[in-house]
Amino acid sequence: MRGTLTSIEYWPIMQIWGDFPGGATVKRFRILVVDDEERILNFLRSKLTASGYEVLTASNGLEALEQAQAQEPDLIVLDLLMPKMDGFETLKELRSFSAVPVIILSARGSNSDKIKGLVQGADDYLPKPFNPDELVARVEAVRRRLEPAERRRVSGSLSLGDITIDFGRRSIVIRGEERYLTRIEWLLLSELAHNAGRLMLYDELLTRVWGAEYRDDVQLLRTWISRLRYKLEKAPDSPKLIRTIAKTGYIMEQPSP
């Protein structure tokens, strides 16, 4: 169980998305919470609002999709077991028009459900019953990954065999064809590519891409490495570009001179 956040740790959120001198305001980080249990919606609305976030709610998947299109939230907390449209179907529909980060929050805590959610495009998975402070910590980790692009921008390009990565444009061309990468896939590829030829430890990659709260979640990393290999490798089941070092980490191979 991760530690409890204090009010001092919440303070920076308010500074970033609060009021400015002279009456000017900026948009606070907006979270859409989707759950069919009203008590959970009310609890999470209160908890996240107290932590400095703007909170929207929806009680089923159809409402969630409507809110996602109309309100453009910065993050969605999504339950799996819901009437009309379950969380998996909602996530599938959502990914047809939006790349908004999604944290699945569900009583279905099996590894198969977790992997299925991540494969379908969720950014994180937290089983019920959950520690509300842990949820806030995970929201914070997602928010840090969404910091303004100029803070993280790296210029230049890198060629690895038949793959060309343009860090300035955040694009990748594989065997002459430009490919789409999700935000997490791009961050993971960037870390591996900038350290090509070097062993990247599990906890090192998890901390750099997801944050220190995730340094022990090796299954999360394995799932996203698998997704990345599927897009990059000619034969994903026999990877040559991203090599696994058993029980240790991954190496992105440098092409031979």
SULUR-V463869 format. One record per helix or strand. SS is the DSSP state (a for helix, b for strand). FROM is the first residue (numbers start at 1). TO is the last residue. If there is no record, write none. Layout:
ss:SS from:FROM to:TO
ss:SS from:FROM to:TO
This chain:
ss:a from:7 to:17
ss:b from:19 to:19
ss:a from:21 to:23
ss:b from:25 to:25
ss:b from:30 to:34
ss:a from:38 to:50
ss:b from:54 to:58
ss:a from:61 to:71
ss:b from:75 to:78
ss:a from:87 to:94
ss:b from:101 to:106
ss:a from:111 to:119
ss:b from:124 to:127
ss:a from:132 to:145
ss:a from:149 to:152
ss:b from:157 to:160
ss:b from:163 to:166
ss:b from:171 to:174
ss:b from:177 to:179
ss:a from:183 to:194
ss:b from:200 to:201
ss:a from:202 to:209
ss:a from:212 to:214
ss:a from:218 to:232
ss:a from:236 to:238
ss:b from:242 to:245
ss:b from:249 to:252
